């Protein structure tokens, strides 16, 4: 089964929202990668950088894991 990719549009900047929430919780990109890997998500720091810059799609499973790791809501991620 193919996993659904999610792409930001001009009104919803998912990557920027992830970065803002991550920074507010004082979690570095490397730490976020480690926490995601503990949740079974295989991702690199380079992928996090690209997602936050809005130049790489995010998978639905990655978004869910980021929501859980950052202890936030989909509303905050998609605002």
QUIBELCOR-V473474 format. One record per residue. N is the residue number from 0. D_LAST is the distance of its C-alpha to the last C-alpha in Angstrom with 1 decimal. Layout:
N&D_LAST + N&D_LAST
This chain:
0&28.6 + 1&26.1 + 2&22.7 + 3&19.7 + 4&18.0 + 5&14.3 + 6&13.7 + 7&10.9 + 8&11.4 + 9&11.5 + 10&8.4 + 11&6.1 + 12&7.6 + 13&7.8 + 14&11.0 + 15&10.2 + 16&7.6 + 17&10.6 + 18&13.0 + 19&11.7 + 20&11.7 + 21&15.0 + 22&16.5 + 23&15.8 + 24&17.7 + 25&20.3 + 26&20.3 + 27&21.7 + 28&21.1 + 29&24.5 + 30&23.9 + 31&20.6 + 32&22.7 + 33&25.4 + 34&23.3 + 35&21.9 + 36&25.5 + 37&26.6 + 38&24.2 + 39&26.0 + 40&23.5 + 41&25.5 + 42&23.6 + 43&24.8 + 44&23.6 + 45&23.9 + 46&21.4 + 47&18.9 + 48&19.6 + 49&19.2 + 50&15.9 + 51&14.5 + 52&16.1 + 53&14.7 + 54&18.3 + 55&18.4 + 56&16.9 + 57&15.7 + 58&17.5 + 59&16.2 + 60&18.6 + 61&17.3 + 62&13.7 + 63&15.2 + 64&17.5 + 65&15.1 + 66&13.2 + 67&16.7 + 68&18.0 + 69&15.4 + 70&15.6 + 71&12.0 + 72&10.0 + 73&8.3 + 74&5.7 + 75&5.4 + 76&5.9 + 77&3.8 + 78&0.0
